[in-house]
Amino acid sequence: MNLNKTIIIAEIGVNHNGDILIAKKLIDIASFAGVDYVKFQTAKLDQVISKHALLAEYQKRNVGEHKYANQLELVKNLELSVQDHYELKQYCQQKDVKFLSSPFDLESIDLLDELNVDLFKIPSGEITNLPYLEKIASKRKPVILSTGMSDIVEIEEALSVLIRCGLNKKMITILHANTEYPTPFYDVNLTAMKTIAKKFDINVGYSDHTLGIEIPIAAVALGASIIEKHITLNREMEGPDHKASIEPTELIEMVKSIRNIEKALGDGIKKASPSEIKNISIARKSIIAKEKIKKGELFTENNLTVKRPGNGISPMNWYQIVGKTANREYDIEDLIEM
């Protein structure tokens, strides 16, 4: 995937709480903030989660340990219908933001393909799902692969499947991620993103579940080509992911900061920038007369010095001037000429 700027994905996920009006409000916020994509989650839950799948620890903390018996019960009201998908994609078009969703099963892959999404986002939990990876690759669209909970060997295996099944490596971006909600800072291991990039010679990005916006901004400075961040209307809303999401004002600030970082990274060539060229003569120094110097007198370390401004002979030429003969008279602090 050839990216000219950081792609910012506002992860709505299940933070719509099963309400399409909330989903649209979140799209409004994301559009206003200037993100590139909003992302949902697409699943036929009875094909994804069995009744034996227990709640994750973060889910217990965020929704109450005894409120739901299992994962399926927790998310059963968070599933978007097929019609919801079409309506939300059309609403995204109206709001000039792109629609994206993570499929969690084979049928959902087909649905998103029918919706003609630009790319497929593979969630971290599917990185070891061979039939799933093969089907994603068969669609021949760009892929974003999240790598939470995985090690370098598992990433390599998943990448090999995608490539074997027809994807060019340039079509794939690997996201470093941690699936704890929220991720403690000491577990972010942000430099692992650079390890992935070097190991596989591939585009990388970062899917963030920390509190705040510092880490995704830092990831851009380290070379992330994609940033994904969960958003919510309010962290106090009920649901498994709200507490690890950012609110509207934070999203706006994050996007603004990332765009500023992009500008600040520049082209990597060290040179005087257009904005500072005017300061060269002001901040640098020139060789000047320390005392009155007569015509024909030798320039010495005693009768010369260096002071601002820098519009005369550079002090780097000091030894080319010392020992020469003055071709005119100089008053104190006159610029030396040759």
C-alpha positions, 0 to 999 in steps of 0.5 A, spaced: 500 500 500 503 506 497 501 511 502 503 519 501 500 521 508 498 518 515 491 514 514 487 516 520 482 511 522 477 513 527 475 506 530 467 506 532 467 499 533 461 497 537 461 504 540 455 505 537 451 501 542 447 498 537 444 504 535 445 507 528 443 514 530 449 514 535 453 511 529 451 517 525 453 522 530 460 518 531 461 519 523 459 526 524 465 527 529 470 523 525 468 527 519 469 534 522 475 532 525 478 530 518 480 523 519 480 518 513 476 512 515 471 511 520 471 503 522 466 499 524 466 491 526 462 486 522 460 479 524 455 474 524 455 473 532 453 466 532 458 464 527 464 468 531 463 467 538 461 460 542 457 460 548 463 458 552 467 464 550 468 468 557 469 475 558 476 478 557 478 482 563 477 488 560 470 487 559 469 485 566 472 491 568 468 496 563 461 493 563 461 489 570 463 482 572 457 479 573 452 482 568 453 478 562 455 470 562 459 470 556 462 474 550 456 472 546 451 475 551 455 481 551 455 483 544 448 480 542 445 487 541 451 490 538 451 487 531 449 491 525 444 489 520 446 488 513 441 494 511 445 498 517 451 497 513 449 500 507 446 506 510 452 507 514 456 507 508 452 511 504 452 516 510 459 516 510 459 518 503 455 524 504 460 526 510 466 525 505 469 520 510 470 513 507 467 507 510 471 501 513 469 495 517 473 489 520 470 482 518 470 477 523 467 471 519 467 469 512 460 471 511 462 478 513 468 478 508 463 477 502 458 482 505 464 488 505 466 486 498 459 487 496 459 494 499 466 495 495 470 497 501 477 500 499 481 495 503 480 489 508 482 490 516 484 484 519 483 484 527 488 481 531 484 475 533 484 473 526 491 473 525 491 465 526 485 464 522 488 460 516 481 460 512 479 467 514 486 469 511 486 465 505 479 468 503 481 475 505 487 475 500 482 472 495 479 478 494 485 482 491 484 488 495 489 492 500 489 489 507 491 492 514 493 486 518 493 488 526 498 484 530 495 484 537 497 478 542 502 476 536 509 475 536 514 475 530 513 468 528 505 469 527 506 475 523 511 472 518 506 466 518 500 470 517 504 474 512 506 468 508 499 466 507 496 473 504 502 473 499 501 465 497 494 467 496 495 472 491 497 479 495 503 483 493 507 485 499 506 492 497 498 491 498 499 490 505 500 494 512 502 491 518 499 494 525 503 494 531 497 493 536 496 491 544 489 488 545 488 490 552 483 496 553 486 500 555 493 499 554 498 501 559 504 505 557 509 500 559 506 495 555 506 499 548 513 497 546 512 502 540 519 500 537 516 493 535 513 497 530 520 499 527 522 492 528 516 489 524 518 494 518 525 492 518 524 485 518 519 484 513 521 491 509 513 493 509 509 498 511 507 499 518 502 503 522 499 503 529 493 501 532 492 504 539 488 502 545 492 507 550 488 513 554 490 519 551 493 521 544 500 521 545 502 514 543 499 515 536 502 521 535 509 518 537 507 513 532 507 517 526 514 520 528 517 513 528 514 512 521 507 509 522 503 510 515 496 508 518 493 510 525 487 507 528 484 509 534 477 508 538 472 514 538 466 515 543 461 520 544 463 519 552 467 515 555 462 514 561 457 510 556 456 503 557 459 498 553 466 494 553 470 499 549 468 506 551 473 507 557 479 506 552 476 511 547 477 518 545 472 523 546 470 528 540 475 534 542 481 529 543 480 526 536 480 533 533 487 534 537 490 528 535 488 529 527 491 536 528 497 534 531 498 528 526 498 533 521 503 537 524 508 532 525 507 530 518 509 537 516 515 537 521 518 530 518 520 534 512 524 531 507 530 529 511 535 533 507 539 538 512 539 545 509 537 552 511 529 552 511 526 557 507 523 560 514 530 561 517 535 563 511 533 570 513 536 569 520 543 567 517 546 574 517 543 576 524 545 570 528 552 568 525 558 573 525 564 576 521 571 578 522 572 585 524 577 590 526 578 589 533 582 596 533 584 601 528 588 598 523 592 602 518 593 601 510 599 596 509 598 593 516 598 586 517 592 582 520 593 579 526 590 575 532 590 581 536 587 586 531 582 582 529 575 579 532 569 576 530 562 579 532 555 579 529 552 580 523 554 575 519 554 579 512 562 579 512 567 574 511 566 568 515 570 566 521 571 559 518 576 563 514 580 566 520 587 563 518 586 565 511 585 573 513 591 573 519 597 574 516 595 578 510 596 585 509 590 591 510 589 594 503 585 600 506 584 603 513 579 600 518 576 603 524 574 599 530 568 594 528 569 595 520 568 589 516 574 586 514 574 585 506 579 582 501 
